[in-house]
Amino acid sequence: MIKLVVFDLDNVIIDAEAIDEIGKLAGVEEEVMEITEKAMQGDIDFETSIKERVQLLKGTSVEEIKSVAEKLPLMEGAEETIKALKEKGYRVAVISGSFDLVAEPLKDKLGLDYLFCNRLHEEDGVLTGEVSGPLVENSKYDVLCSILEEEGITHKECVAVGDGANDISMIEAVRLGIAFNAKPALKKKADAVVEKKDLREILPIIEKAVESDDKLKELSYDEVMDLKNEYEEKLSSIASERDELNEKAREMKERRDELNSKLRETLNMAVELRDKRNEINAQVEENKKLRDQINQEIRKLEWSSGGRDRIKIENEIKRIDKIIETRVLDINKENELVKTANELRKKLMKIQEDQEVREKAMELKKKSEEYHEKVVSLSEEAQEYHEKMLEYFKKTDEIRKEADEAHEKFLEFRRMASEKHEEFKSTLGEIKQINERINALRSRSRNVKRRADREKNLEEKEKAKEIYEKFKEGKKLSKEELLLLQKHRIV
């Protein structure tokens, strides 16, 4: 049965990484966090990481550290969880590479039975950059063993809860190892995984383990063997389902990657078409500009070289003629208007356009028409590229939608596979406990048999002595009686 529950401190009992918070005081937060992450992932050993980080904290005020420690929040459900465990009669311990300034105030507050942590060295109220303690050179497993020895219990009567690579040594050794919001390196080793940041989530896991142990104790050897076969079949089924889900996840990942590759190609084509359209539109604008410039020159030529006066006179003649045609005038007024119109016609005849200017204007008109044709032609070409571009952008939206759907399915299959793997690990843990129970029952059976054999041997020996006494008195012995005397070396 479970008798001891051991916790890590940072990110398990408290909802923070204490050394990172202290690092903010020293102005070395980034450097400390980087080393912390490497240690939690198992990329560097804990002793090296703790010494390097503490050295960075040299000169930090102890009072300021205490002030920060007081403000560090407990993990949600921490107090209720420890209280519940204590009420069930479990001993509760914290084994942490964190520091006395942070951890010690929690021992009385939470009612911990054991607290092991490291000590920050100080001088004149500031840190010296040195650290010592049971978790500097030794592992958490070593400290756990010392508690078990003092309590007189075994690893199989213990639960451990942690979140980082430095918890692996104790997680692997105990009856039930729980990874709490843990790094991947620890999740792989744990018997159970809790992702929610609520420490109360571990209580049903422990309860289930206890119930399983109690159930095993009530079963006979044959019943335990039947249960083992049942769990092994279940394990095989879970493994098959997990592998199938992993295969589906792999297929969805490949599908997603193929679609993303196709998406990039289609998007590149759409961008190329857009660039080509923009390039042609730039040519359209350039030809428009040249056409408009030429038209401006034509207008200037027409207004110079008498062209402007000629137009005015023509317009005035048209106006007078219209008056004469449409209005009823007295003879004098009509004669006056006719006379004016004739004079204007004479004046118009005197106006002569410059032939050279006229020819130049005609050439410019021809160029203007050429530029206009280019504008029309290029605009049509640009429109074709624009329509093709829209088609490809539409395709990118469709492909992106398919890729997103494939990615969602990939994540879902991977999540389901992960859940199956946790179920696989849990079932494997049950089989492990069943095997231990089988070994215990076999050991007990062997002990019973040995005891029965000893008792039988003593009975036979006493009987052999009686037979020997009768033999000395002249009794004739049977073959079985002689064999019994020889077995116990009476004769």
C-alpha positions as CSV (number, residue, x, y, z in Angstrom):
1,M,0.0,0.0,0.0
2,I,1.0,3.6,-0.5
3,K,2.7,5.2,2.6
4,L,4.7,8.1,1.2
5,V,4.1,10.8,-1.5
6,V,7.0,12.9,-2.7
7,F,6.8,16.2,-4.6
8,D,9.1,18.4,-6.5
9,L,8.7,22.1,-5.4
10,D,9.0,24.4,-8.4
11,N,6.1,24.2,-10.9
12,V,4.6,21.5,-8.7
13,I,3.9,22.8,-5.2
14,I,4.5,26.4,-6.3
15,D,3.3,27.8,-9.6
16,A,6.7,29.3,-10.5
17,E,10.4,28.5,-11.1
18,A,11.9,30.2,-8.0
19,I,15.4,30.6,-9.4
20,D,14.0,32.4,-12.5
21,E,12.2,34.8,-10.3
22,I,15.3,35.5,-8.2
23,G,17.2,36.0,-11.5
24,K,14.9,39.0,-12.2
25,L,16.2,40.6,-9.1
26,A,19.8,40.1,-10.2
27,G,19.1,41.3,-13.8
28,V,20.1,38.0,-15.2
29,E,16.6,36.6,-15.9
30,E,17.3,35.5,-19.5
31,E,20.6,33.8,-18.7
32,V,19.1,31.9,-15.7
33,M,16.0,30.8,-17.6
34,E,18.1,29.5,-20.5
35,I,20.1,27.3,-18.1
36,T,16.9,26.2,-16.2
37,E,15.3,25.1,-19.5
38,K,18.4,23.1,-20.5
39,A,18.4,21.4,-17.1
40,M,14.6,20.6,-17.2
41,Q,15.0,19.1,-20.7
42,G,17.9,17.0,-19.5
43,D,20.4,18.7,-21.8
44,I,22.9,19.4,-19.0
45,D,23.3,17.7,-15.6
46,F,21.6,19.3,-12.6
47,E,24.8,19.9,-10.5
48,T,26.3,22.0,-13.3
49,S,23.2,23.9,-14.0
50,I,22.5,24.8,-10.3
51,K,26.1,26.0,-9.7
52,E,26.1,28.1,-12.9
53,R,22.8,29.7,-12.1
54,V,23.6,30.5,-8.5
55,Q,26.9,32.1,-9.5
56,L,24.9,34.5,-11.7
57,L,22.9,35.5,-8.6
58,K,26.0,36.7,-6.7
59,G,25.3,40.0,-4.9
60,T,21.5,39.7,-4.7
61,S,19.9,40.9,-1.6
62,V,18.7,38.1,0.8
63,E,15.8,40.3,2.1
64,E,14.6,41.0,-1.5
65,I,14.7,37.3,-2.2
66,K,12.6,36.6,0.9
67,S,10.2,39.2,-0.3
68,V,9.9,37.6,-3.7
69,A,9.5,34.1,-2.1
70,E,6.5,35.3,0.0
71,K,4.8,36.4,-3.2
72,L,5.3,33.2,-5.2
73,P,1.9,31.5,-5.7
74,L,1.1,28.0,-4.6
75,M,0.0,25.7,-7.4
76,E,-3.8,25.5,-7.6
77,G,-5.0,22.8,-5.4
78,A,-1.7,22.3,-3.6
79,E,-3.0,22.9,0.0
80,E,-6.1,20.8,-0.6
81,T,-4.1,18.0,-2.1
82,I,-1.6,17.8,0.7
83,K,-4.3,18.0,3.3
84,A,-6.2,15.1,1.6
85,L,-3.1,13.0,1.5
86,K,-2.3,13.6,5.2
87,E,-5.9,12.7,6.1
88,K,-5.4,9.3,4.4
89,G,-2.4,8.7,6.6
90,Y,0.3,9.3,3.9
91,R,3.6,10.9,4.8
92,V,4.3,13.8,2.5
93,A,7.8,15.0,1.4
94,V,9.3,17.7,-0.8
95,I,12.6,16.9,-2.5
96,S,13.7,19.9,-4.5
97,G,16.8,21.5,-6.0
98,S,15.3,24.8,-5.1
99,F,16.5,26.9,-2.1
100,D,15.9,27.2,1.6
101,L,14.9,30.8,1.4
102,V,11.9,29.7,-0.7
103,A,11.1,26.2,0.5
104,E,11.5,26.4,4.3
105,P,8.5,28.7,5.0
106,L,6.3,26.2,3.2
107,K,7.1,23.2,5.5
108,D,5.0,24.4,8.4
109,K,2.4,26.1,6.2
110,L,1.6,22.9,4.3
111,G,2.4,20.4,7.1
112,L,5.2,18.6,5.3
113,D,6.8,15.6,7.0
114,Y,10.1,16.0,5.1
115,L,11.7,18.9,3.2
116,F,15.0,18.5,1.4
117,C,16.4,21.5,-0.6
118,N,19.6,23.4,-1.2
119,R,21.1,26.3,0.7
120,L,22.1,29.6,-0.7
121,H,25.3,31.0,1.0
122,E,25.1,34.6,2.1
123,E,27.5,37.2,3.6
124,D,26.5,40.6,4.8
125,G,23.0,40.2,3.6
126,V,23.8,39.3,0.0
127,L,24.4,36.0,-1.9
128,T,28.0,34.9,-2.3
129,G,27.3,32.9,-5.5
130,E,27.9,29.6,-3.7
131,V,25.3,26.8,-3.0
132,S,25.4,23.6,-1.0
133,G,22.9,20.9,0.0
134,P,21.7,17.4,-0.6
135,L,20.5,18.1,-4.2
136,V,23.8,19.6,-5.5
137,E,25.8,16.5,-5.9
138,N,23.3,13.8,-5.0
139,S,20.2,12.8,-7.0
140,K,16.6,12.9,-5.9
141,Y,16.7,9.1,-5.8
142,D,19.5,9.2,-3.2
143,V,17.5,11.6,-1.0
144,L,14.4,9.4,-1.5
145,C,16.3,6.3,-0.4
146,S,17.3,8.1,2.9
147,I,13.6,8.9,3.6
148,L,12.5,5.3,2.9
149,E,15.2,3.9,5.1
150,E,14.1,6.2,8.0
151,E,10.5,5.3,7.5
152,G,11.2,1.6,7.0
153,I,9.3,1.3,3.8
154,T,10.0,0.3,0.2
155,H,10.0,2.1,-3.1
156,K,6.8,0.2,-4.0
157,E,5.0,2.0,-1.2
158,C,5.8,5.4,-2.6
159,V,4.4,7.9,-5.1
160,A,6.5,10.6,-6.7
161,V,5.3,13.8,-8.5
162,G,7.7,15.9,-10.7
163,D,8.0,18.0,-13.8
164,G,11.6,17.9,-15.0
165,A,14.5,15.6,-16.1
166,N,16.1,15.8,-12.6
167,D,12.9,14.0,-11.3
168,I,13.4,11.0,-13.5
169,S,15.5,9.1,-11.0
170,M,12.8,9.0,-8.3
171,I,9.9,8.8,-10.8
172,E,11.3,5.5,-12.2
173,A,12.0,4.0,-8.8
174,V,8.6,4.3,-7.1
175,R,5.3,2.4,-7.3
176,L,3.6,5.4,-9.1
177,G,5.5,8.1,-10.9
178,I,3.4,11.1,-12.0
179,A,4.5,13.7,-14.5
180,F,2.8,17.0,-13.6
181,N,2.8,19.6,-16.5
182,A,6.1,18.0,-17.3
183,K,8.9,18.2,-19.9
184,P,8.8,15.5,-22.6
185,A,11.9,13.8,-21.1
186,L,9.9,13.1,-17.9
187,K,6.6,12.2,-19.6
188,K,8.3,9.3,-21.3
189,K,9.3,7.8,-18.0
190,A,6.2,8.5,-15.9
191,D,3.4,6.1,-15.2
192,A,0.8,8.8,-15.4
193,V,0.7,12.3,-16.9
194,V,-1.3,15.4,-15.7
195,E,-1.5,18.3,-18.1
196,K,-3.9,20.5,-16.1
197,K,-2.3,23.0,-13.7
198,D,-4.3,21.7,-10.7
199,L,-2.5,19.5,-8.2
200,R,-5.8,17.9,-7.2
201,E,-5.7,16.0,-10.5
202,I,-3.2,13.6,-8.9
203,L,-5.6,12.4,-6.2
204,P,-7.8,10.1,-8.4
205,I,-4.6,8.7,-10.0
206,I,-3.3,7.7,-6.5
207,E,-6.7,6.4,-5.5
208,K,-6.9,4.2,-8.5
209,A,-3.5,2.8,-7.9
210,V,-4.4,2.0,-4.3
211,E,-7.7,0.4,-5.3
212,S,-5.7,-1.7,-7.9
213,D,-3.3,-2.9,-5.2
214,D,-6.1,-3.7,-2.8
215,K,-7.9,-5.7,-5.5
216,L,-4.8,-7.7,-6.2
217,K,-4.3,-8.6,-2.6
218,E,-7.8,-10.2,-2.5
219,L,-7.2,-12.4,-5.5
220,S,-5.8,-16.0,-5.5
221,Y,-2.9,-17.0,-7.7
222,D,-5.1,-18.4,-10.4
223,E,-7.3,-15.2,-10.4
224,V,-4.2,-13.1,-10.6
225,M,-2.9,-15.1,-13.6
226,D,-6.3,-14.7,-15.3
227,L,-6.2,-10.9,-14.6
228,K,-2.7,-10.8,-16.1
229,N,-3.9,-12.5,-19.3
230,E,-6.8,-10.1,-19.4
231,Y,-4.5,-7.1,-19.1
232,E,-2.0,-8.4,-21.6
233,E,-4.8,-8.8,-24.1
234,K,-5.9,-5.3,-23.3
235,L,-2.4,-4.1,-23.7
236,S,-2.1,-5.7,-27.1
237,S,-5.4,-4.1,-28.2
238,I,-4.3,-0.6,-26.9
239,A,-1.0,-0.9,-28.7
240,S,-2.7,-1.8,-31.9
241,E,-5.2,1.1,-31.6
242,R,-2.3,3.5,-30.7
243,D,-0.2,2.3,-33.7
244,E,-3.2,2.7,-36.0
245,L,-3.8,6.2,-34.7
246,N,-0.1,7.0,-35.1
247,E,-0.3,5.7,-38.7
248,K,-3.3,7.9,-39.4
249,A,-1.5,10.9,-37.9
250,R,1.5,10.1,-40.1
251,E,-0.7,9.9,-43.2
252,M,-2.4,13.2,-42.3
253,K,1.0,14.8,-41.8
254,E,2.2,13.7,-45.2
255,R,-1.1,14.9,-46.7
256,R,-0.7,18.2,-45.0
257,D,2.9,18.6,-46.1
258,E,2.0,17.7,-49.7
259,L,-0.7,20.3,-49.7
260,N,1.5,22.9,-48.2
261,S,4.1,22.2,-50.9
262,K,1.4,22.5,-53.6
263,L,0.2,25.6,-51.8
264,R,3.6,27.2,-52.1
265,E,3.8,26.3,-55.8
266,T,0.4,27.7,-56.5
267,L,1.0,30.8,-54.5
268,N,4.3,31.4,-56.3
269,M,2.5,31.1,-59.6
270,A,-0.2,33.6,-58.5
271,V,2.5,36.0,-57.4
272,E,4.3,35.6,-60.8
273,L,1.1,36.3,-62.6
274,R,0.5,39.3,-60.4
275,D,4.0,40.6,-61.0
276,K,3.5,40.1,-64.8
277,R,0.2,41.9,-64.7
278,N,1.7,44.8,-62.7
279,E,4.6,44.9,-65.2
280,I,2.1,45.1,-68.2
281,N,0.0,47.7,-66.3
282,A,3.2,49.7,-65.9
283,Q,3.6,49.5,-69.7
284,V,0.0,50.6,-70.2
285,E,0.5,53.6,-68.0
286,E,3.7,54.5,-69.9
287,N,2.0,54.3,-73.2
288,K,-1.0,56.3,-71.9
289,K,1.5,58.9,-70.7
290,L,3.2,59.1,-74.2
291,R,-0.2,59.2,-76.0
292,D,-1.4,62.0,-73.8
293,Q,1.8,63.9,-74.2
294,I,1.5,63.7,-78.0
295,N,-2.2,64.7,-77.9
296,Q,-1.1,67.7,-75.9
297,E,1.5,68.6,-78.5
298,I,-1.2,68.3,-81.3
299,R,-3.5,70.7,-79.5
300,K,-0.7,73.2,-79.1
301,L,0.1,73.0,-82.9
302,E,-3.6,73.5,-83.7
303,W,-3.9,76.6,-81.5
304,S,-0.7,78.0,-83.0
305,S,-0.4,78.8,-86.8
306,G,-3.9,80.5,-87.1
307,G,-5.8,77.4,-86.2
308,R,-7.4,79.1,-83.2
309,D,-8.6,82.2,-85.1
310,R,-10.0,80.0,-87.9
311,I,-12.1,78.1,-85.5
312,K,-13.5,81.2,-83.9
313,I,-14.4,82.7,-87.3
314,E,-16.1,79.5,-88.5
315,N,-18.1,79.3,-85.3
316,E,-19.2,83.0,-85.7
317,I,-20.3,82.4,-89.3
318,K,-22.3,79.4,-88.2
319,R,-24.0,81.5,-85.5
320,I,-24.9,84.3,-88.0
321,D,-26.2,81.9,-90.6
322,K,-28.4,80.2,-88.0
323,I,-29.9,83.6,-86.9
324,I,-30.7,84.5,-90.5
325,E,-32.3,81.1,-91.1
326,T,-34.4,80.8,-87.9
327,R,-35.4,84.3,-87.0
328,V,-37.7,86.9,-88.7
329,L,-35.6,90.0,-89.2
330,D,-36.3,93.4,-90.8
331,I,-34.4,93.9,-94.0
332,N,-31.9,96.3,-92.6
333,K,-30.9,93.9,-89.8
334,E,-30.7,91.0,-92.1
335,N,-28.6,92.9,-94.6
336,E,-26.3,93.9,-91.8
337,L,-25.9,90.3,-90.7
338,V,-25.2,89.1,-94.3
339,K,-22.6,91.8,-94.7
340,T,-20.9,90.7,-91.5
341,A,-20.9,87.1,-92.5
342,N,-19.4,87.9,-95.9
343,E,-16.7,89.9,-94.3
344,L,-15.9,87.0,-92.0
345,R,-15.7,84.6,-94.9
346,K,-13.3,86.9,-96.7
347,K,-11.2,87.0,-93.5
348,L,-11.3,83.2,-93.2
349,M,-10.1,82.9,-96.8
350,K,-7.0,84.9,-95.9
351,I,-6.1,82.6,-93.0
352,Q,-3.6,79.9,-94.3
353,E,-2.3,77.1,-92.0
354,D,1.4,76.3,-92.1
355,Q,1.8,73.2,-94.2
356,E,4.8,71.9,-92.2
357,V,2.9,72.3,-89.0
358,R,0.0,70.5,-90.4
359,E,2.1,67.6,-91.6
360,K,3.8,67.4,-88.2
361,A,0.4,67.3,-86.5
362,M,-0.7,64.4,-88.8
363,E,2.5,62.4,-87.8
364,L,1.8,63.1,-84.2
365,K,-1.8,61.9,-84.5
366,K,-0.5,58.7,-86.1
367,K,1.9,58.1,-83.2
368,S,-0.9,58.9,-80.7
369,E,-3.1,56.3,-82.4
370,E,-0.2,53.8,-82.2
371,Y,0.2,54.4,-78.5
372,H,-3.5,54.1,-78.0
373,E,-3.6,50.8,-79.7
374,K,-0.8,49.6,-77.4
375,V,-2.7,50.8,-74.4
376,V,-5.8,48.8,-75.5
377,S,-3.7,45.7,-76.4
378,L,-1.7,45.8,-73.2
379,S,-4.7,46.4,-71.1
380,E,-6.4,43.3,-72.6
381,E,-3.2,41.3,-71.9
382,A,-3.0,42.6,-68.3
383,Q,-6.6,41.7,-67.8
384,E,-5.9,38.1,-68.9
385,Y,-3.0,37.9,-66.4
386,H,-5.3,39.4,-63.8
387,E,-8.0,36.8,-64.3
388,K,-5.4,34.0,-64.3
389,M,-3.9,35.4,-61.1
390,L,-7.4,35.4,-59.4
391,E,-7.8,31.8,-60.4
392,Y,-4.5,30.8,-58.8
393,F,-5.3,32.8,-55.6
394,K,-8.7,31.1,-55.5
395,K,-6.8,27.7,-55.8
396,T,-4.5,28.8,-52.9
397,D,-7.5,29.4,-50.7
398,E,-8.9,26.0,-51.5
399,I,-5.6,24.2,-51.0
400,R,-4.9,26.1,-47.8
401,K,-8.3,25.0,-46.5
402,E,-7.5,21.4,-47.3
403,A,-4.1,21.7,-45.7
404,D,-5.6,23.2,-42.5
405,E,-8.2,20.4,-42.4
406,A,-5.4,17.8,-42.8
407,H,-3.4,19.6,-40.0
408,E,-6.4,19.5,-37.7
409,K,-6.9,15.8,-38.3
410,F,-3.1,15.3,-37.8
411,L,-3.3,17.0,-34.4
412,E,-6.5,15.1,-33.5
413,F,-5.0,11.7,-34.4
414,R,-1.8,12.6,-32.6
415,R,-3.7,13.6,-29.5
416,M,-5.8,10.4,-29.6
417,A,-2.6,8.4,-30.1
418,S,-1.0,10.2,-27.1
419,E,-4.0,9.3,-24.9
420,K,-3.8,5.7,-26.1
421,H,-0.1,5.7,-25.2
422,E,-0.8,7.0,-21.7
423,E,-3.4,4.2,-21.4
424,F,-0.8,1.8,-22.7
425,K,1.7,3.0,-20.0
426,S,-1.0,2.7,-17.3
427,T,-1.9,-0.8,-18.4
428,L,1.8,-1.7,-18.5
429,G,2.1,-0.4,-14.9
430,E,-0.9,-2.6,-13.9
431,I,0.8,-5.6,-15.4
432,K,4.0,-4.7,-13.6
433,Q,2.1,-4.7,-10.3
434,I,0.3,-8.0,-11.3
435,N,3.7,-9.6,-12.0
436,E,5.0,-8.4,-8.6
437,R,1.9,-9.9,-7.0
438,I,2.5,-13.1,-8.9
439,N,6.1,-13.2,-7.7
440,A,5.0,-12.6,-4.1
441,L,2.4,-15.3,-4.3
442,R,4.9,-17.7,-5.8
443,S,7.4,-16.8,-3.1
444,R,4.7,-17.4,-0.5
445,S,3.8,-20.7,-2.1
446,R,7.4,-21.8,-2.1
447,N,7.7,-20.8,1.5
448,V,4.6,-22.8,2.4
449,K,5.9,-25.8,0.5
450,R,9.3,-25.5,2.2
451,R,7.6,-25.3,5.6
452,A,5.4,-28.3,4.8
453,D,8.5,-30.2,3.6
454,R,10.3,-29.4,6.8
455,E,7.3,-30.5,8.9
456,K,7.0,-33.7,6.8
457,N,10.7,-34.4,7.1
458,L,10.5,-34.0,10.9
459,E,7.6,-36.4,11.1
460,E,9.4,-39.0,8.9
461,K,12.5,-38.6,11.0
462,E,10.6,-39.3,14.2
463,K,8.9,-42.3,12.6
464,A,12.3,-43.5,11.4
465,K,13.6,-43.4,15.0
466,E,10.6,-45.4,16.2
467,I,11.2,-48.0,13.4
468,Y,14.9,-48.2,14.4
469,E,14.0,-48.9,18.0
470,K,11.7,-51.7,17.0
471,F,14.4,-53.0,14.6
472,K,16.8,-53.3,17.5
473,E,14.2,-55.3,19.4
474,G,14.2,-57.8,16.5
475,K,11.3,-56.6,14.4
476,K,11.6,-57.5,10.7
477,L,11.5,-54.3,8.5
478,S,9.7,-53.7,5.2
479,K,11.4,-52.3,2.2
480,E,9.7,-48.9,2.7
481,E,10.9,-48.8,6.3
482,L,14.5,-49.6,5.3
483,L,14.4,-46.8,2.7
484,L,13.1,-44.4,5.4
485,L,15.9,-45.3,7.7
486,Q,18.5,-44.8,4.9
487,K,16.9,-41.4,3.9
488,H,17.4,-40.1,7.5
489,R,20.7,-41.8,7.9
490,I,19.5,-43.9,10.9
491,V,21.4,-46.9,9.6
